[in-house]
Each structure stands twice: as structure tokens, then as C-alpha cells.
């Protein structure tokens, strides 16, 4: 299981590195395309403006997706229902919590009880 986790992390790092290489190559290509017509300074400004537009578009998409999902008020239900709903709504958080609980259980089983109590007691989210 740990080996698969490390392989997944290595794959994510390789994907990130290749994406960065592609972005740099596209920036050089845009610079080479517009440099003969507007000069070196103008080409650098156009590349910077394109990067700023790309970053702004990505920020708008992330902000819209963060705002878009509002959970409706659901009855609390039992422990099993809460666990299933938590795993469906936040799968990455659930996997992280499971890995953390596993490491805690291996190191000191008393900490596992405290972590489980903290999860099951819960608390209300802050109101805006």
C-alpha cells in the first residue's frame, strides 16, 4: 500500500514537471512568434500578459467551483450514515484521515481513541 502511494506521488510529480515544461515551451513559442513584429520588449510584455490572463482564468474557474457546491442541510443520522456521507463528499480527506489513523494506531493505540472521539463528536461549521 505504501509502495502504491509513493508511485502515485511520483506520477503526480512527473505530470507536474511535464506540465511546467509545456507551459515554458508555449511561452517561448509565443515569444518567438510575436518578437519579429513588436520587438523583444513588446514580445516579453505579450507573454507576460498571456500568463496573467491564464492565471486569472484559472482563478475564476477555481473560485466558481468552490462557490458552486453548497451542501443542503441534511439530517445528522447515525455514525454509519455520517461516515458514508463524509467519504462521498470528501474522498481525499477520508483517505488522508484513514492513513493518519493507521499511522497513529501503529505508533500508539491510545491516540487512535482520541482521534475517533474527536471525529465522532464533531462540531458545527462557522456561520457566515
N, C-alpha and C positions, 0 to 999 in steps of 0.2 A: 504494500500500500504506500509506503514511504517512497519507494522507487518510482511508482506511478506519479506521485505528487511532484517529485523532482523532475521527471520527464515532462510533465505538463508545464512546470515553471520554465524549463529550458526551451520548450516550444514557444511559450509566450515571449520569452526574451529574444528568440530568433525572429519571431514575427515582428516584434517592435523594432529590432535593428533593421530588418529589411524594409519596413515602412519608412523609417527615418532616411535610409539610403534613397528610396524612391522620391521622397519629398525634396531632398537636396538635389537629386538629378533633375527633377522637374524645375526647380528654381534655376539651375544652371541653363537648362534648355530655354526657359523663358527669357533669361538674361541675354543669351546668345541670339535669340530671335529678335528682340527689340533694340539691342545695342547699336546696330548699324543705322537705324532710323532716328533714334533720340539721343545717342551718345551714351557714354559709360555712366555718368551720374543719373541721367534720366532712366536708364535701364535698371540701375540699382533701386531707384525710387519706385519703379513699377513693380519690381519683385517684392519690395517691402510692402507695398500697398496690396498686392495679391495675397501675401502671407497674412496681413492684417484682416482682409476680408474673409479668408479661410478660417481664421481663429474666431472672428465674430460670428460667422455662420455656425460653427461648431458650438460656440457658447449658447447661441439662441436655441439650437436643437436640444442641447442638454437641459437648458432651463425649461423649455416647453415640456420635455419628457418628465422632468422632475415634478412639475406642477400638474401634469395631466392625470396622474393616478392618485386619486383621493379615495381612501377606503371608506366605505359606508359603515355606519355603526352596526356592528354585529353583536349578537349576544355572546357573552363570555363562554358559556358551555363548560364542558369538563376538561380535564387535563389532556386527554387524547385529542379532543377537537382542537384545543389550543395548539398542540404540537403539530398536528396536520396542517392547520391554517398557517402557522409560522413557517413550516418548511415550504409550503406552496408560495407564500408571499415573498419570502426571503431565503432562497435556496443557498446562496453563497454564505450568508450569515449562519445558516443552520449547519453547513459543512464546517465552517470555522469553529462554531461552538462545539460541535462533536469532536473535532480534532483537539481543541483545547481541553475539553473534559477528559478525553482519553489520556492526554499527557499528564493532567492533574491526577487522574486515578492511578497512573503508573508511579508517579513521584510520591504522592501522599493521598491515600484514600479519604482522609478526613476533609481535605479541601473539596473533594467531589460533592460531599453532602452540603457544604456551604454554597457551592455554585448551584446545585439543584434547587436549594431553598430560595436563593436569590431569583432564579428563573421563574419558579412557580408562584412566588409571592407577587412578583411583577410590580409595576407602578403605572400610573396614568401618564400619557404623554402630555407635554406642556401645551397649554392653550394659547392661541394667538389672538 
